[in-house]
Amino acid sequence: MHVGAVLVFTPPKGADATYLRSMLENAVTRNSVARPLRKRARRSLTSLGQWGWDTELEVDLDYHIHRHALPAPGGTGELFDLVSRLHGDPLDCSRPLWEMALIEGLDDGRFAVYVKIHHALTDGVAAMRMLRRRLSSNPDEQNMPALWEQPAAIPAPAGEGSAGFTPFQVSGAAWHTTRSGVGEVVGLVPALADSVHRALHRRGGPLSLSAPASVLNVPVTRGRRFAARSWPLERLRLVAKHADTTVNDVVLTMCAGALRAHLLARHALPEAPLIAMVPVALPDEQPRGQGGNRVGVFMCNLGTRLADPICRLAAIRVSTAEGKAALSGMSPLQTLAAGALGIAPLAAGLLGLPCPVRPPNVIISNVAGSDTPLYWNGARLDALYPVSVPFDGQALNITCSSTGAGISFGLTAAWRAVPALQPFLDDLDGELAALETACGL
C-alpha cells in the first residue's frame, strides 16, 4: 500500500551528481525530519487492536535514506528496473512509513531520487504538495531543505504552541461541527442511493456494477514492474482544444487506447468496455503539510471496444461528465462515503472476503503538478514519474503528473500479471499520435 515518485534532476552548471551526495550527507547530519514523516503506526490492547499514530521524535535517517548506483549503461531502463525492485519491498511498520533513495550513475550525468511513502500517510495530491514545498522556481536559491526535512513556512498545528482556543471557542466549534455533521449524515442515504441508481443504469458515478472480467483483474504478489515516459503537455492541450474537451479526458483516452492495444495483443480484450476508477481530490481541511487522504472517486467507461480513437474520446467525455455531475452535488463526507462504496470490491479483496461485484479494471489518476520549472539547490527537476500501488484484483495502476511543460505517465503493475510495460508506453505514444491525426494536427 505504498506509493512513490521518481524525481530526475540535472545538476547545476559546473557540477555533477557528486555535489548532491555531499548535500545529502549534510542534510542527514542535521537530523531534521518533517512532522508527517515522524509518525509511526502502532496498535495495542489499549487501542483494541486498531491502528493509530505515534509521533516518532527520533528518526534513524541512516535506515530511511539509501544510496544506489545504476549498472552500465545507466539509462532509463536500468533506472526503472531498480525502482521496480525497490518498490516491491514493503515498508517496515515498526518505523515511520517512508524511505528515500539517491540514485547515481545515469549516463547523461543526471541523478534521480526515489521516494516511497505509505498511502496511510498521504494521498497523491498531498504528497505532491509536500514535494512542491521543498522545491523552488528560483534556480539560484540555495540552502533548501532536503525532501524529508521540515520547510520553515509551515505553521504548527493547533495545540502545538502557546496560542490556542478558549473553552467557549471550543464549545462553539464543537456545536457547529456536530450540527453540520448531522446534516451531512442525513444526506448520506440519498447520496448513496443515487450512486447505486447510476450504477444500475451504467451511468458515470462513484460505483460501477459493469466492469468485465479481464487478465488485469487477478491476484497480485509482491513483485512490481515500473516504467514511465513523458510527453509535451502542449500536445495534449492542442488535442483537447480541437476536440472541445479537457486534458484529463485526453489522458484517459490515451490510456484507453493503450489498454485496448495491450489486451488485443494478448487476445484478451473483453466484449464489454473496461471501467477505470478515477480518483479526484477533495477540499483539504487539514493544516498545510500534515499529509493525510482526501480523495473521492468516480468510474469511467473507457470505450475499449471502439476502434476509432475519436469515438473513444467522445465516450469518455460523456462518462467523465456524468461522474463529475454525480460528485458535484455531494458534500466531502458524502463523496468519501460514495467512494468507499465504489472501492468496496477492492477492499473485500484485500480482506479476503467474497464480493459479488467485480472491481474496476484499472486505476487512472492525474495529479496536477507545477506549471513552471522547479529546482532543488540549483538542480533542475526534469521529470517527476509517479509510482503507485496495484491492488489484489487490480494489477495495473496508471498515474500521471505534470511538471513544467511536460506530463509524465507512471505505470506500476504486478510482476506476474503484466508481462512487460515498454510496449504499453509505445501504445500510449501511438494513441496520442492517432488523436492528433484525427484532429488534423
Secondary structure as UniProt FT lines:
FT   STRAND          2..10
FT   TURN            13..14
FT   HELIX           17..30
FT   HELIX           35..38
FT   STRAND          39..42
FT   TURN            45..49
FT   STRAND          52..55
FT   HELIX           61..64
FT   STRAND          65..69
FT   TURN            72..73
FT   HELIX           76..88
FT   TURN            93..94
FT   STRAND          98..104
FT   TURN            107..108
FT   STRAND          111..118
FT   TURN            119..121
FT   HELIX           124..132
FT   TURN            133..134
FT   TURN            139..140
FT   TURN            147..148
FT   TURN            152..153
FT   TURN            158..159
FT   HELIX           167..186
FT   HELIX           188..200
FT   TURN            201..202
FT   TURN            215..216
FT   STRAND          224..232
FT   HELIX           233..243
FT   HELIX           247..265
FT   TURN            266..267
FT   STRAND          275..281
FT   TURN            288..289
FT   STRAND          295..301
FT   TURN            304..305
FT   HELIX           309..328
FT   HELIX           332..342
FT   HELIX           344..351
FT   STRAND          362..370
FT   STRAND          375..376
FT   TURN            377..378
FT   STRAND          379..387
FT   TURN            392..393
FT   STRAND          396..403
FT   TURN            404..405
FT   STRAND          406..414
FT   TURN            415..417
FT   HELIX           422..438
FT   TURN            439..440
//
